[in-house]
Amino acid sequence: MSRLSAVKPAYWISGVLVVVAVVLPLLVPTYAKKDPHLWGFPFFYWYQLLWVFLSAILVSISYWLVRGEERKRRAAQGLGDPEKEGDQ
């Protein structure tokens, strides 16, 4: 079995979400226009601001997916939960 097949789907999904959050706002032809306006703002401005919030959401989802997968991996290896170790 190759190492590539051992990668969990959560890591693939997280990677895709982060790539989408970074690459799509960089595609200038998608937002290099004035119309349509939203509350008086040209498309360029509100589209970029929208991606600030979308990127935060996508990266948060990615973080929670990886965090959950790491907890499962640590539990399977008998290492315990690192957050609960600090409370003892």
C-alpha positions as CSV (number, residue, x, y, z in Angstrom):
1,M,0.0,0.0,0.0
2,S,1.4,3.4,-0.9
3,R,1.6,6.3,1.5
4,L,-0.8,8.3,-0.7
5,S,-3.6,5.7,-0.1
6,A,-3.1,6.0,3.7
7,V,-4.1,9.7,3.6
8,K,-7.5,10.2,5.2
9,P,-10.3,11.9,3.3
10,A,-10.5,14.6,6.0
11,Y,-7.0,15.7,5.0
12,W,-7.9,15.8,1.3
13,I,-11.1,17.8,2.0
14,S,-9.2,20.2,4.2
15,G,-6.6,20.7,1.5
16,V,-9.2,21.4,-1.1
17,L,-11.0,23.9,1.1
18,V,-7.8,25.8,1.9
19,V,-6.8,25.8,-1.8
20,V,-10.2,27.2,-2.7
21,A,-10.0,29.9,0.0
22,V,-6.6,31.0,-1.4
23,V,-6.8,30.6,-5.1
24,L,-10.3,31.8,-6.0
25,P,-9.8,35.3,-4.6
26,L,-6.6,35.5,-6.7
27,L,-8.4,34.9,-10.0
28,V,-8.7,38.5,-11.1
29,P,-10.9,38.0,-14.2
30,T,-13.7,36.8,-11.9
31,Y,-14.0,40.1,-10.2
32,A,-12.4,42.8,-12.4
33,K,-15.7,44.6,-13.2
34,K,-18.0,47.3,-11.7
35,D,-21.4,45.7,-12.1
36,P,-23.5,44.5,-10.3
37,H,-23.6,47.0,-7.5
38,L,-24.6,45.9,-4.0
39,W,-25.8,48.7,-1.7
40,G,-23.9,51.2,-3.8
41,F,-20.6,49.3,-3.8
42,P,-19.1,48.1,-7.0
43,F,-18.8,44.4,-7.5
44,F,-15.0,44.4,-7.0
45,Y,-15.3,45.6,-3.4
46,W,-18.1,43.5,-2.1
47,Y,-16.8,40.4,-3.8
48,Q,-13.4,40.7,-2.1
49,L,-15.1,41.4,1.2
50,L,-17.3,38.4,0.8
51,W,-14.2,36.2,0.3
52,V,-12.8,37.4,3.6
53,F,-15.7,35.8,5.4
54,L,-15.9,32.8,3.1
55,S,-12.2,32.1,3.5
56,A,-12.5,32.3,7.3
57,I,-15.4,29.8,7.2
58,L,-13.5,27.4,4.9
59,V,-10.3,27.5,6.9
60,S,-12.3,27.0,10.1
61,I,-14.0,23.9,8.6
62,S,-10.6,22.7,7.5
63,Y,-9.2,23.2,11.0
64,W,-12.0,21.2,12.7
65,L,-11.6,18.4,10.2
66,V,-7.9,18.0,10.8
67,R,-8.3,18.5,14.5
68,G,-10.9,15.7,14.7
69,E,-8.7,13.4,12.6
70,E,-5.7,14.0,14.8
71,R,-7.7,13.2,17.9
72,K,-8.8,9.9,16.4
73,R,-5.2,9.1,15.5
74,R,-3.9,10.0,18.9
75,A,-6.6,7.9,20.6
76,A,-5.8,4.9,18.3
77,Q,-2.2,5.1,19.3
78,G,-3.0,5.5,23.0
79,L,-1.6,8.9,23.3
80,G,-4.7,10.5,24.8
81,D,-6.2,14.0,24.3
82,P,-3.6,16.8,24.5
83,E,-6.2,19.3,25.7
84,K,-7.1,17.1,28.7
85,E,-3.5,16.4,29.7
86,G,-3.0,20.1,30.5
87,D,-5.8,20.0,33.1
88,Q,-4.3,17.3,35.3
